[in-house]
Amino acid sequence: MTDSTANLAAKLGERFSNELIHCITDRDQVTLVLAADDLLSVCKVLRDDEQFAFTQLSDLCGVDYSTYGQVDWSTQETTSTGFSRGRQGNDQENSHNTNERYAVVYHLLSINHNIRLRLRCYVSDEYPRVASVSGIWSSADWFEREAFDLFGILFEGHPDLRRILTDYGFIGHPFRKDFPLEGNVEVRYDPDKKRVVYEPVTITNRVLVPRVIRDDNRFATPAEEQNDA
């Protein structure tokens, strides 16, 4: 951990001692975990206080933790075909708090101090919502629309919260882990009706199993090719 990262973590811990849920330092990156109610007040200080000066929001995204900690493809055994992997799911218990299924993650940049900061704010599973930061960083406008579209997270106070990637009549939120891989409806052009129509999906979902190829002649050394001959 560099000195700048350690100094940032210390300043944040001192300034926001009452607001922080966690302050995590890992791989030279500081992450603050905040409650949704404290998000706006903390963000304003992070932008306006000269010792932080995080004037730029470089990214914002949603996260679905519904299967966090579950590894279906974990194995300690090797196989010559690859088909033995994943036949039985891993029943590892989800280590994440199930009451906090969704989170919004913010990536901030301080150009003055040449440092970065990550914020994580958990939201309710039943009614995921959090205050919009578009009034603090204008770049949050489309980022929040994307998170709303893909995860169904509502950003209260957003000036124009509409879908941005999917169609306005789209049903569901594609990045939620309970969303079917084949979707809910399919779209096609009907030449008789001369318009686009929506119909129940007819695609059959296939579960693919990774296959490990042990012998591949493309990567064989000249000595190995001679032995095979």
Z-matrix of the N, CA and C atoms (Angstrom, degrees):
N
C 1 1.459
C 2 1.524 1 109.48
N 3 1.315 2 116.77 1 127.97
C 4 1.455 3 121.21 2 -178.37
C 5 1.520 4 110.80 3 -76.21
N 6 1.343 5 114.75 4 165.12
C 7 1.465 6 119.88 5 -179.62
C 8 1.526 7 111.37 6 -64.13
N 9 1.346 8 117.14 7 -38.41
C 10 1.465 9 119.76 8 -179.31
C 11 1.520 10 111.64 9 -63.58
N 12 1.340 11 116.64 10 -38.64
C 13 1.469 12 120.32 11 178.13
C 14 1.519 13 111.12 12 -66.97
N 15 1.338 14 116.61 13 -43.45
C 16 1.462 15 120.46 14 179.27
C 17 1.523 16 111.05 15 -64.54
N 18 1.339 17 116.85 16 -40.82
C 19 1.467 18 120.24 17 179.00
C 20 1.525 19 111.24 18 -65.12
N 21 1.346 20 116.51 19 -40.18
C 22 1.461 21 119.91 20 178.59
C 23 1.522 22 111.01 21 -63.31
N 24 1.337 23 116.78 22 -45.83
C 25 1.469 24 120.42 23 179.87
C 26 1.528 25 110.89 24 -60.72
N 27 1.341 26 117.05 25 -39.58
C 28 1.463 27 120.44 26 -179.98
C 29 1.523 28 111.08 27 -66.97
N 30 1.323 29 117.64 28 -43.13
C 31 1.467 30 121.32 29 179.50
C 32 1.526 31 111.15 30 -64.47
N 33 1.323 32 116.44 31 -41.63
C 34 1.462 33 120.05 32 -179.99
C 35 1.523 34 111.26 33 -66.07
N 36 1.330 35 116.46 34 -41.83
C 37 1.454 36 120.29 35 179.27
C 38 1.519 37 112.20 36 -63.61
N 39 1.322 38 116.57 37 -35.97
C 40 1.461 39 120.55 38 179.53
C 41 1.524 40 111.40 39 -74.75
N 42 1.339 41 116.64 40 -42.27
C 43 1.470 42 120.23 41 -175.54
C 44 1.523 43 111.84 42 -73.56
N 45 1.331 44 117.33 43 -35.89
C 46 1.468 45 120.61 44 -174.59
C 47 1.531 46 111.47 45 -117.04
N 48 1.281 47 116.89 46 41.68
C 49 1.470 48 120.60 47 -176.79
C 50 1.524 49 112.41 48 -62.47
N 51 1.334 50 117.14 49 -27.98
C 52 1.465 51 120.59 50 -178.63
C 53 1.520 52 112.87 51 -89.85
N 54 1.322 53 117.84 52 -20.21
C 55 1.457 54 120.98 53 -175.07
C 56 1.527 55 113.58 54 -97.62
N 57 1.322 56 117.12 55 -28.16
C 58 1.459 57 119.95 56 -172.90
C 59 1.519 58 112.19 57 -72.14
N 60 1.323 59 115.47 58 135.52
C 61 1.461 60 121.26 59 168.73
C 62 1.523 61 109.19 60 -88.24
N 63 1.338 62 115.50 61 -45.51
C 64 1.459 63 121.66 62 175.54
C 65 1.524 64 108.77 63 -145.90
N 66 1.318 65 115.78 64 150.62
C 67 1.460 66 122.61 65 169.34
C 68 1.524 67 106.11 66 -127.40
N 69 1.326 68 116.06 67 108.99
C 70 1.462 69 121.97 68 -172.35
C 71 1.524 70 109.25 69 -110.21
N 72 1.330 71 116.13 70 132.14
C 73 1.461 72 121.34 71 174.86
C 74 1.516 73 108.20 72 -119.38
N 75 1.327 74 115.65 73 116.28
C 76 1.462 75 120.97 74 -177.21
C 77 1.522 76 109.16 75 -148.56
N 78 1.338 77 116.39 76 132.39
C 79 1.470 78 122.19 77 179.72
C 80 1.528 79 111.84 78 53.81
N 81 1.316 80 114.83 79 43.43
C 82 1.460 81 122.79 80 177.40
C 83 1.531 82 112.32 81 60.30
N 84 1.338 83 115.89 82 31.48
C 85 1.465 84 122.03 83 179.08
C 86 1.524 85 108.70 84 -132.06
N 87 1.325 86 116.10 85 131.00
C 88 1.460 87 121.22 86 179.38
C 89 1.521 88 108.96 87 -97.54
N 90 1.330 89 116.30 88 131.84
C 91 1.464 90 122.46 89 177.76
C 92 1.521 91 109.40 90 -123.87
N 93 1.318 92 116.00 91 125.87
C 94 1.459 93 121.27 92 175.24
C 95 1.523 94 109.07 93 -103.28
N 96 1.324 95 116.68 94 131.46
C 97 1.460 96 122.31 95 175.88
C 98 1.520 97 107.23 96 -105.17
N 99 1.342 98 115.72 97 121.15
C 100 1.454 99 121.76 98 -174.56
C 101 1.516 100 111.41 99 -121.94
N 102 1.327 101 115.73 100 155.93
C 103 1.460 102 121.02 101 169.86
C 104 1.525 103 108.56 102 -79.19
N 105 1.323 104 116.59 103 149.88
C 106 1.463 105 120.95 104 -178.28
C 107 1.526 106 111.80 105 -58.63
N 108 1.321 107 117.84 106 -34.26
C 109 1.463 108 120.90 107 -177.60
C 110 1.529 109 112.32 108 -68.76
N 111 1.333 110 117.48 109 -23.21
C 112 1.465 111 121.03 110 -177.19
C 113 1.526 112 112.98 111 -98.54
N 114 1.321 113 117.44 112 -1.15
C 115 1.458 114 120.22 113 -171.34
C 116 1.535 115 112.57 114 -60.41
N 117 1.327 116 117.89 115 -52.51
C 118 1.459 117 120.54 116 -174.40
C 119 1.527 118 112.28 117 -63.13
N 120 1.319 119 117.41 118 -44.58
C 121 1.464 120 120.15 119 -178.14
C 122 1.520 121 111.31 120 -64.29
N 123 1.328 122 117.25 121 -39.82
C 124 1.469 123 120.75 122 178.93
C 125 1.525 124 110.55 123 -68.41
N 126 1.322 125 117.23 124 -41.83
C 127 1.466 126 120.62 125 -178.60
C 128 1.524 127 111.76 126 -63.87
N 129 1.318 128 117.17 127 -37.91
C 130 1.465 129 119.89 128 178.79
C 131 1.518 130 111.03 129 -64.18
N 132 1.320 131 116.92 130 -40.72
C 133 1.462 132 120.22 131 177.77
C 134 1.520 133 110.60 132 -66.83
N 135 1.329 134 117.20 133 -42.20
C 136 1.460 135 120.32 134 179.83
C 137 1.527 136 111.41 135 -61.41
N 138 1.317 137 117.41 136 -32.24
C 139 1.464 138 120.30 137 178.51
C 140 1.529 139 111.99 138 -80.16
N 141 1.321 140 118.48 139 -42.56
C 142 1.454 141 121.94 140 -168.33
C 143 1.526 142 114.19 141 -92.72
N 144 1.313 143 117.89 142 -28.23
C 145 1.468 144 120.34 143 -179.00
C 146 1.527 145 109.53 144 -71.69
N 147 1.348 146 117.16 145 126.97
C 148 1.460 147 121.41 146 -174.85
C 149 1.518 148 113.19 147 -64.98
N 150 1.318 149 118.30 148 -24.33
C 151 1.459 150 119.06 149 179.64
C 152 1.534 151 111.78 150 -75.46
N 153 1.342 152 116.69 151 -11.69
C 154 1.466 153 121.42 152 175.59
C 155 1.533 154 110.44 153 -113.98
N 156 1.309 155 117.10 154 -60.78
C 157 1.474 156 123.57 155 175.77
C 158 1.525 157 112.77 156 53.91
N 159 1.338 158 116.03 157 48.03
C 160 1.474 159 120.03 158 175.59
C 161 1.533 160 107.67 159 -83.32
N 162 1.312 161 114.77 160 84.41
C 163 1.457 162 121.03 161 -174.38
C 164 1.523 163 113.45 162 -86.54
N 165 1.306 164 117.48 163 -6.85
C 166 1.469 165 119.70 164 -176.39
C 167 1.525 166 111.19 165 -128.43
N 168 1.333 167 115.42 166 129.83
C 169 1.459 168 122.40 167 169.74
C 170 1.522 169 107.12 168 -97.34
N 171 1.327 170 116.93 169 108.52
C 172 1.461 171 120.33 170 -174.93
C 173 1.518 172 112.89 171 -87.65
N 174 1.343 173 117.42 172 -21.34
C 175 1.468 174 119.00 173 -179.75
C 176 1.515 175 109.56 174 -164.27
N 177 1.321 176 114.73 175 152.81
C 178 1.462 177 123.00 176 174.75
C 179 1.516 178 106.97 177 -147.49
N 180 1.322 179 117.47 178 134.71
C 181 1.467 180 119.73 179 -179.43
C 182 1.526 181 109.96 180 -150.12
N 183 1.316 182 115.62 181 161.46
C 184 1.452 183 121.97 182 174.23
C 185 1.521 184 110.34 183 -97.79
N 186 1.336 185 116.41 184 158.55
C 187 1.464 186 122.84 185 177.22
C 188 1.521 187 108.15 186 -137.80
N 189 1.333 188 115.97 187 137.58
C 190 1.459 189 122.15 188 175.57
C 191 1.527 190 107.80 189 -109.88
N 192 1.331 191 117.23 190 112.62
C 193 1.467 192 122.46 191 -176.43
C 194 1.527 193 112.61 192 -96.05
N 195 1.320 194 118.21 193 20.47
C 196 1.465 195 119.79 194 -172.35
C 197 1.521 196 113.01 195 -62.69
N 198 1.338 197 118.66 196 -29.73
C 199 1.470 198 120.78 197 178.59
C 200 1.525 199 110.70 198 -117.65
N 201 1.316 200 116.58 199 27.06
C 202 1.459 201 120.45 200 -178.06
C 203 1.528 202 110.78 201 -62.63
N 204 1.323 203 116.79 202 131.64
C 205 1.463 204 121.59 203 179.80
C 206 1.504 205 114.46 204 89.72
N 207 1.318 206 118.33 205 -4.85
C 208 1.454 207 121.55 206 178.98
C 209 1.526 208 109.33 207 -96.82
N 210 1.330 209 116.61 208 124.73
C 211 1.460 210 122.18 209 -178.69
C 212 1.521 211 108.05 210 -121.43
N 213 1.326 212 117.25 211 97.75
C 214 1.457 213 121.14 212 -176.12
C 215 1.520 214 113.22 213 -73.23
N 216 1.342 215 117.50 214 -21.35
C 217 1.456 216 119.81 215 -174.46
C 218 1.515 217 112.35 216 -106.60
N 219 1.313 218 118.32 217 13.32
C 220 1.453 219 120.85 218 -179.01
C 221 1.528 220 110.69 219 -71.24
N 222 1.313 221 116.15 220 135.53
C 223 1.463 222 120.37 221 179.44
C 224 1.509 223 109.43 222 -155.40
N 225 1.329 224 115.96 223 149.87
C 226 1.456 225 122.50 224 175.67
C 227 1.523 226 111.09 225 -108.79
N 228 1.318 227 117.04 226 4.56
C 229 1.454 228 121.04 227 -176.26
C 230 1.524 229 110.55 228 -113.66
N 231 1.327 230 115.39 229 151.18
C 232 1.457 231 120.83 230 175.23
C 233 1.519 232 109.53 231 -98.22
N 234 1.301 233 115.47 232 160.57
C 235 1.459 234 120.43 233 -179.28
C 236 1.521 235 109.11 234 -145.40
N 237 1.307 236 116.75 235 148.60
C 238 1.460 237 120.51 236 -179.07
C 239 1.517 238 112.45 237 -84.83
N 240 1.332 239 117.56 238 -14.84
C 241 1.461 240 120.57 239 -177.81
C 242 1.522 241 113.22 240 -114.33
N 243 1.334 242 116.91 241 -28.38
C 244 1.460 243 119.44 242 -177.93
C 245 1.508 244 113.32 243 90.58
N 246 1.358 245 118.41 244 -13.06
C 247 1.460 246 120.06 245 -174.62
C 248 1.522 247 113.07 246 -81.57
N 249 1.336 248 118.46 247 -10.37
C 250 1.454 249 119.39 248 178.32
C 251 1.522 250 111.63 249 -79.48
N 252 1.316 251 116.55 250 -16.17
C 253 1.466 252 119.55 251 -179.54
C 254 1.525 253 110.20 252 -75.82
N 255 1.297 254 115.96 253 137.16
C 256 1.456 255 120.90 254 172.45
C 257 1.515 256 114.84 255 76.64
N 258 1.344 257 118.64 256 10.45
C 259 1.462 258 118.48 257 178.02
C 260 1.523 259 111.21 258 -68.37
N 261 1.319 260 115.83 259 -34.02
C 262 1.452 261 120.63 260 177.05
C 263 1.513 262 108.61 261 -121.36
N 264 1.322 263 115.85 262 132.56
C 265 1.452 264 119.71 263 -178.16
C 266 1.512 265 111.61 264 -68.77
N 267 1.317 266 115.35 265 155.38
C 268 1.444 267 121.62 266 176.35
C 269 1.525 268 108.39 267 -83.82
N 270 1.329 269 117.10 268 125.85
C 271 1.457 270 121.37 269 -176.95
C 272 1.522 271 112.44 270 -92.91
N 273 1.336 272 116.41 271 23.09
C 274 1.445 273 120.30 272 178.86
C 275 1.516 274 110.58 273 -57.70
N 276 1.308 275 115.74 274 132.52
C 277 1.463 276 120.53 275 -177.13
C 278 1.521 277 110.49 276 -69.14
N 279 1.303 278 115.52 277 139.50
C 280 1.458 279 120.85 278 177.29
C 281 1.523 280 109.22 279 -67.12
N 282 1.341 281 115.32 280 118.90
C 283 1.458 282 120.09 281 -175.43
C 284 1.521 283 112.64 282 -85.09
N 285 1.328 284 117.93 283 -3.78
C 286 1.452 285 120.50 284 -177.40
C 287 1.518 286 110.24 285 -90.86
N 288 1.315 287 115.54 286 152.43
C 289 1.459 288 121.23 287 178.05
C 290 1.523 289 109.44 288 -65.97
N 291 1.336 290 116.96 289 116.31
C 292 1.462 291 120.61 290 -175.78
C 293 1.518 292 112.62 291 -68.57
N 294 1.345 293 117.74 292 -16.20
C 295 1.455 294 120.33 293 177.30
C 296 1.523 295 111.95 294 -78.91
N 297 1.321 296 117.08 295 -7.95
C 298 1.456 297 122.07 296 179.52
C 299 1.517 298 108.46 297 -124.19
N 300 1.302 299 115.59 298 68.85
C 301 1.459 300 120.06 299 -175.79
C 302 1.521 301 112.13 300 -71.52
N 303 1.332 302 117.64 301 -40.60
C 304 1.453 303 121.39 302 -175.10
C 305 1.521 304 110.98 303 -107.91
N 306 1.328 305 114.56 304 151.31
C 307 1.461 306 120.97 305 174.82
C 308 1.522 307 108.57 306 -143.42
N 309 1.317 308 114.94 307 153.58
C 310 1.464 309 121.82 308 172.03
C 311 1.521 310 107.02 309 -112.12
N 312 1.325 311 116.67 310 131.26
C 313 1.469 312 122.09 311 -177.30
C 314 1.528 313 108.38 312 -115.39
N 315 1.337 314 114.88 313 130.61
C 316 1.465 315 121.80 314 -178.77
C 317 1.530 316 108.71 315 -117.17
N 318 1.338 317 116.42 316 135.15
C 319 1.463 318 121.98 317 176.44
C 320 1.528 319 108.39 318 -113.35
N 321 1.340 320 115.33 319 118.01
C 322 1.463 321 121.48 320 -175.45
C 323 1.528 322 110.57 321 -111.27
N 324 1.328 323 115.32 322 150.30
C 325 1.459 324 121.85 323 178.58
C 326 1.524 325 109.43 324 -130.29
N 327 1.327 326 115.21 325 129.97
C 328 1.465 327 121.37 326 171.68
C 329 1.519 328 107.82 327 -103.94
N 330 1.316 329 115.94 328 108.57
C 331 1.462 330 120.46 329 -179.33
C 332 1.525 331 110.02 330 -70.73
N 333 1.329 332 117.65 331 -36.57
C 334 1.464 333 120.74 332 -179.10
C 335 1.518 334 112.30 333 -62.10
N 336 1.355 335 116.22 334 -40.55
C 337 1.463 336 120.35 335 -175.94
C 338 1.534 337 112.79 336 -103.64
N 339 1.326 338 116.83 337 -3.20
C 340 1.462 339 121.84 338 179.87
C 341 1.532 340 111.72 339 54.41
N 342 1.314 341 116.06 340 50.00
C 343 1.459 342 122.16 341 179.15
C 344 1.526 343 109.12 342 -134.88
N 345 1.316 344 114.73 343 157.30
C 346 1.461 345 121.41 344 179.30
C 347 1.525 346 110.08 345 -122.65
N 348 1.318 347 115.08 346 156.80
C 349 1.466 348 121.22 347 -178.72
C 350 1.520 349 109.09 348 -145.96
N 351 1.315 350 115.56 349 140.94
C 352 1.461 351 121.46 350 175.94
C 353 1.528 352 108.91 351 -112.44
N 354 1.330 353 116.13 352 132.94
C 355 1.460 354 122.38 353 173.62
C 356 1.517 355 108.67 354 -111.62
N 357 1.327 356 116.97 355 140.46
C 358 1.462 357 121.10 356 175.02
C 359 1.518 358 108.03 357 -128.44
N 360 1.320 359 115.37 358 128.62
C 361 1.460 360 121.18 359 -177.26
C 362 1.527 361 108.43 360 -129.29
N 363 1.325 362 117.30 361 115.02
C 364 1.461 363 121.61 362 179.69
C 365 1.525 364 110.30 363 -81.54
N 366 1.317 365 114.87 364 145.41
C 367 1.463 366 120.84 365 -179.79
C 368 1.517 367 109.35 366 -127.16
N 369 1.310 368 115.55 367 165.56
C 370 1.460 369 121.66 368 -175.40
C 371 1.527 370 111.69 369 -65.39
N 372 1.311 371 115.98 370 144.89
C 373 1.460 372 121.56 371 176.56
C 374 1.524 373 110.54 372 -71.68
N 375 1.316 374 116.74 373 -44.87
C 376 1.466 375 121.02 374 -175.43
C 377 1.518 376 112.39 375 -69.27
N 378 1.324 377 117.05 376 -40.39
C 379 1.463 378 120.86 377 -178.20
C 380 1.524 379 108.00 378 -140.36
N 381 1.332 380 118.05 379 78.72
C 382 1.472 381 120.49 380 -175.03
C 383 1.522 382 111.81 381 -68.71
N 384 1.308 383 116.23 382 115.63
C 385 1.463 384 120.49 383 179.66
C 386 1.519 385 108.90 384 -153.03
N 387 1.330 386 115.15 385 152.32
C 388 1.451 387 122.07 386 179.26
C 389 1.525 388 106.83 387 -157.73
N 390 1.311 389 116.72 388 157.66
C 391 1.465 390 120.63 389 -179.19
C 392 1.526 391 110.40 390 -68.24
N 393 1.314 392 115.77 391 144.28
C 394 1.452 393 121.40 392 177.25
C 395 1.529 394 109.78 393 -76.19
N 396 1.340 395 116.17 394 139.44
C 397 1.465 396 121.03 395 176.14
C 398 1.527 397 110.83 396 -104.05
N 399 1.337 398 116.66 397 14.45
C 400 1.464 399 120.29 398 -179.19
C 401 1.528 400 111.88 399 -64.64
N 402 1.331 401 117.60 400 -23.53
C 403 1.450 402 120.52 401 175.66
C 404 1.516 403 113.21 402 -76.32
N 405 1.331 404 116.86 403 -16.30
C 406 1.470 405 121.72 404 178.15
C 407 1.527 406 110.38 405 -96.43
N 408 1.321 407 116.05 406 -46.99
C 409 1.471 408 122.03 407 175.64
C 410 1.526 409 107.84 408 -125.51
N 411 1.318 410 116.89 409 114.33
C 412 1.462 411 120.32 410 -176.27
C 413 1.524 412 112.41 411 -63.33
N 414 1.341 413 117.89 412 -23.36
C 415 1.462 414 120.54 413 -179.93
C 416 1.525 415 112.25 414 -66.36
N 417 1.335 416 117.64 415 -14.20
C 418 1.461 417 120.95 416 -179.74
C 419 1.524 418 112.49 417 -72.01
N 420 1.315 419 117.92 418 -14.05
C 421 1.464 420 121.81 419 -174.33
C 422 1.527 421 111.62 420 -53.95
N 423 1.321 422 117.54 421 -61.88
C 424 1.465 423 120.18 422 -177.48
C 425 1.520 424 111.81 423 -74.51
N 426 1.329 425 118.12 424 -31.47
C 427 1.463 426 120.18 425 177.20
C 428 1.536 427 110.65 426 -59.86
N 429 1.331 428 116.74 427 -43.53
C 430 1.459 429 120.48 428 -179.24
C 431 1.523 430 110.82 429 -69.08
N 432 1.316 431 117.34 430 -36.08
C 433 1.466 432 119.44 431 175.35
C 434 1.528 433 110.82 432 -63.07
N 435 1.311 434 116.90 433 -38.59
C 436 1.463 435 120.35 434 178.89
C 437 1.528 436 110.64 435 -65.34
N 438 1.339 437 117.55 436 -45.28
C 439 1.463 438 120.77 437 179.18
C 440 1.522 439 111.23 438 -64.75
N 441 1.329 440 116.80 439 -35.71
C 442 1.467 441 120.18 440 175.78
C 443 1.525 442 110.52 441 -65.06
N 444 1.313 443 116.54 442 -44.51
C 445 1.460 444 121.55 443 -177.92
C 446 1.524 445 111.20 444 -64.06
N 447 1.317 446 117.50 445 -47.77
C 448 1.459 447 121.58 446 -171.14
C 449 1.525 448 113.45 447 -86.27
N 450 1.343 449 118.21 448 -27.58
C 451 1.467 450 120.79 449 -176.51
C 452 1.531 451 113.52 450 -117.98
N 453 1.324 452 118.06 451 -14.97
C 454 1.458 453 120.15 452 -178.00
C 455 1.512 454 113.60 453 77.60
N 456 1.328 455 118.15 454 21.07
C 457 1.461 456 121.95 455 177.63
C 458 1.531 457 108.52 456 -84.22
N 459 1.308 458 116.69 457 126.48
C 460 1.466 459 121.92 458 -179.08
C 461 1.526 460 109.82 459 -89.20
N 462 1.323 461 116.66 460 131.45
C 463 1.461 462 122.11 461 178.48
C 464 1.527 463 107.75 462 -108.97
N 465 1.317 464 114.74 463 101.38
C 466 1.461 465 120.50 464 -174.52
C 467 1.527 466 110.50 465 -70.20
N 468 1.326 467 115.80 466 130.93
C 469 1.452 468 121.49 467 -179.31
C 470 1.511 469 113.28 468 93.40
N 471 1.338 470 117.33 469 0.69
C 472 1.463 471 119.64 470 176.79
C 473 1.532 472 109.24 471 -67.90
N 474 1.339 473 118.13 472 137.32
C 475 1.464 474 119.47 473 -174.31
C 476 1.527 475 114.61 474 -71.43
N 477 1.345 476 118.42 475 -21.40
C 478 1.470 477 119.64 476 -175.54
C 479 1.520 478 109.52 477 -157.54
N 480 1.322 479 116.53 478 68.62
C 481 1.464 480 120.90 479 -173.65
C 482 1.528 481 110.10 480 -82.62
N 483 1.343 482 115.69 481 94.97
C 484 1.467 483 122.81 482 177.61
C 485 1.515 484 109.35 483 -129.93
N 486 1.329 485 115.85 484 164.31
C 487 1.455 486 120.02 485 173.19
C 488 1.530 487 109.20 486 -60.86
N 489 1.333 488 114.81 487 148.56
C 490 1.458 489 118.74 488 -176.10
C 491 1.523 490 112.34 489 -127.65
N 492 1.331 491 118.54 490 -22.20
C 493 1.458 492 122.15 491 -178.78
C 494 1.523 493 112.69 492 -113.35
N 495 1.315 494 117.15 493 -37.58
C 496 1.462 495 120.52 494 179.72
C 497 1.528 496 109.78 495 -97.40
N 498 1.320 497 115.61 496 170.23
C 499 1.462 498 121.39 497 -179.41
C 500 1.528 499 109.93 498 -69.44
N 501 1.328 500 116.19 499 153.24
C 502 1.460 501 120.53 500 -178.30
C 503 1.531 502 112.13 501 -61.21
N 504 1.334 503 117.59 502 -28.69
C 505 1.453 504 120.51 503 178.59
C 506 1.508 505 113.72 504 -92.26
N 507 1.327 506 117.71 505 9.62
C 508 1.467 507 122.07 506 -177.78
C 509 1.526 508 110.02 507 -64.48
N 510 1.335 509 115.15 508 141.60
C 511 1.462 510 121.01 509 -179.06
C 512 1.524 511 109.11 510 -105.48
N 513 1.332 512 117.09 511 125.33
C 514 1.456 513 121.08 512 176.97
C 515 1.519 514 112.65 513 94.07
N 516 1.332 515 114.45 514 -175.86
C 517 1.457 516 121.59 515 -177.48
C 518 1.528 517 108.20 516 -133.22
N 519 1.334 518 118.40 517 111.65
C 520 1.475 519 122.40 518 -166.60
C 521 1.516 520 115.98 519 -62.21
N 522 1.345 521 119.84 520 -26.12
C 523 1.462 522 120.42 521 -175.83
C 524 1.520 523 112.98 522 -91.88
N 525 1.316 524 117.51 523 1.09
C 526 1.460 525 119.16 524 171.44
C 527 1.528 526 108.68 525 -73.17
N 528 1.311 527 116.33 526 137.93
C 529 1.456 528 119.10 527 -172.89
C 530 1.524 529 113.57 528 -72.05
N 531 1.327 530 117.54 529 -8.10
C 532 1.460 531 119.90 530 175.17
C 533 1.529 532 111.28 531 -97.28
N 534 1.331 533 117.79 532 4.88
C 535 1.456 534 120.87 533 178.64
C 536 1.528 535 109.06 534 -79.06
N 537 1.339 536 119.00 535 130.52
C 538 1.470 537 120.50 536 -176.88
C 539 1.523 538 112.01 537 -63.95
N 540 1.332 539 116.17 538 139.85
C 541 1.460 540 120.66 539 -178.04
C 542 1.523 541 111.83 540 -62.47
N 543 1.320 542 116.92 541 -31.75
C 544 1.459 543 119.71 542 -178.95
C 545 1.526 544 112.20 543 -87.34
N 546 1.343 545 117.93 544 -2.56
C 547 1.454 546 121.05 545 179.58
C 548 1.521 547 112.66 546 83.31
N 549 1.299 548 116.17 547 -178.18
C 550 1.463 549 122.26 548 -179.47
C 551 1.524 550 112.74 549 -103.71
N 552 1.328 551 117.58 550 -34.11
C 553 1.461 552 122.04 551 179.77
C 554 1.519 553 108.64 552 -137.83
N 555 1.323 554 115.40 553 161.88
C 556 1.461 555 120.59 554 173.99
C 557 1.528 556 108.95 555 -124.37
N 558 1.310 557 114.93 556 155.30
C 559 1.462 558 121.60 557 -173.61
C 560 1.523 559 109.62 558 -118.54
N 561 1.327 560 115.89 559 136.93
C 562 1.460 561 120.02 560 174.68
C 563 1.523 562 108.95 561 -149.58
N 564 1.311 563 115.38 562 162.02
C 565 1.462 564 120.25 563 176.97
C 566 1.527 565 109.23 564 -91.44
N 567 1.309 566 117.18 565 126.60
C 568 1.456 567 123.05 566 179.28
C 569 1.530 568 108.81 567 -97.15
N 570 1.358 569 117.72 568 111.27
C 571 1.477 570 119.42 569 -178.19
C 572 1.521 571 112.97 570 -66.16
N 573 1.345 572 117.21 571 -27.54
C 574 1.457 573 119.58 572 179.24
C 575 1.535 574 111.27 573 -72.56
N 576 1.330 575 115.51 574 -44.53
C 577 1.463 576 119.64 575 179.92
C 578 1.521 577 111.67 576 -83.20
N 579 1.345 578 115.12 577 -14.45
C 580 1.469 579 121.44 578 -179.96
C 581 1.528 580 112.44 579 57.50
N 582 1.304 581 114.00 580 42.70
C 583 1.468 582 119.48 581 176.82
C 584 1.527 583 109.28 582 -160.70
N 585 1.317 584 115.55 583 167.81
C 586 1.462 585 121.85 584 176.95
C 587 1.526 586 108.99 585 -78.74
N 588 1.336 587 116.47 586 133.81
C 589 1.468 588 121.23 587 -179.57
C 590 1.525 589 109.23 588 -121.62
N 591 1.324 590 114.80 589 150.81
C 592 1.462 591 122.71 590 175.87
C 593 1.520 592 108.21 591 -105.30
N 594 1.349 593 115.65 592 133.96
C 595 1.461 594 121.09 593 -179.10
C 596 1.528 595 109.74 594 -136.83
N 597 1.352 596 117.03 595 158.67
C 598 1.475 597 119.03 596 175.15
C 599 1.519 598 110.58 597 -57.77
N 600 1.315 599 116.33 598 142.00
C 601 1.454 600 121.39 599 -175.50
C 602 1.535 601 110.13 600 -65.53
N 603 1.324 602 115.82 601 138.40
C 604 1.477 603 120.86 602 179.38
C 605 1.524 604 111.60 603 -113.27
N 606 1.328 605 117.83 604 2.15
C 607 1.468 606 121.34 605 -179.42
C 608 1.520 607 109.18 606 -76.59
N 609 1.327 608 116.54 607 135.62
C 610 1.462 609 121.87 608 176.21
C 611 1.517 610 109.15 609 -94.48
N 612 1.324 611 115.92 610 121.93
C 613 1.459 612 120.41 611 -178.32
C 614 1.525 613 110.28 612 -70.92
N 615 1.329 614 116.57 613 131.16
C 616 1.455 615 122.13 614 176.97
C 617 1.521 616 109.96 615 -110.59
N 618 1.307 617 116.73 616 134.97
C 619 1.459 618 121.81 617 176.04
C 620 1.516 619 107.84 618 -95.07
N 621 1.308 620 116.54 619 112.44
C 622 1.450 621 121.53 620 -177.11
C 623 1.522 622 110.43 621 -92.52
N 624 1.311 623 115.55 622 139.77
C 625 1.461 624 121.93 623 178.66
C 626 1.520 625 108.65 624 -108.83
N 627 1.329 626 118.75 625 125.37
C 628 1.465 627 119.88 626 179.52
C 629 1.523 628 111.46 627 -59.38
N 630 1.311 629 116.05 628 138.60
C 631 1.446 630 121.14 629 178.15
C 632 1.522 631 109.22 630 -114.59
N 633 1.319 632 115.83 631 129.09
C 634 1.451 633 121.53 632 -179.66
C 635 1.524 634 108.77 633 -96.28
N 636 1.327 635 117.01 634 120.25
C 637 1.458 636 122.31 635 178.43
C 638 1.521 637 108.45 636 -95.24
N 639 1.316 638 116.31 637 112.59
C 640 1.461 639 120.25 638 -176.25
C 641 1.523 640 112.54 639 -81.32
N 642 1.343 641 117.94 640 -38.95
C 643 1.459 642 122.55 641 -175.98
C 644 1.523 643 109.31 642 -113.57
N 645 1.312 644 115.52 643 117.34
C 646 1.455 645 121.34 644 179.25
C 647 1.525 646 108.20 645 -136.75
N 648 1.316 647 116.33 646 113.86
C 649 1.457 648 120.86 647 -175.46
C 650 1.522 649 113.13 648 -63.19
N 651 1.301 650 117.32 649 -18.74
C 652 1.463 651 119.02 650 -179.89
C 653 1.521 652 111.92 651 -65.65
N 654 1.343 653 116.10 652 -25.01
C 655 1.455 654 120.45 653 -176.53
C 656 1.525 655 112.06 654 -110.85
N 657 1.320 656 118.19 655 13.59
C 658 1.463 657 121.67 656 -179.28
C 659 1.526 658 110.25 657 -79.39
N 660 1.328 659 116.41 658 141.83
C 661 1.466 660 121.61 659 175.52
C 662 1.516 661 109.87 660 -78.12
N 663 1.330 662 118.52 661 160.49
C 664 1.477 663 120.48 662 178.49
C 665 1.531 664 112.99 663 -55.35
N 666 1.341 665 117.04 664 -36.62
C 667 1.471 666 119.59 665 179.62
C 668 1.516 667 111.36 666 -66.05
N 669 1.344 668 116.34 667 -39.41
C 670 1.470 669 119.98 668 179.41
C 671 1.523 670 110.49 669 -67.92
N 672 1.339 671 117.38 670 -38.22
C 673 1.469 672 119.55 671 178.31
C 674 1.515 673 110.82 672 -64.94
N 675 1.332 674 117.51 673 -36.54
C 676 1.469 675 120.68 674 179.22
C 677 1.522 676 110.64 675 -67.89
N 678 1.346 677 116.99 676 -38.74
C 679 1.480 678 120.05 677 179.38
C 680 1.523 679 110.37 678 -66.98
N 681 1.332 680 116.89 679 -37.26
C 682 1.464 681 119.38 680 179.06
C 683 1.519 682 110.86 681 -66.70
N 684 1.338 683 116.07 682 -34.28
C 685 1.469 684 119.33 683 179.16
C 686 1.513 685 110.51 684 -69.58
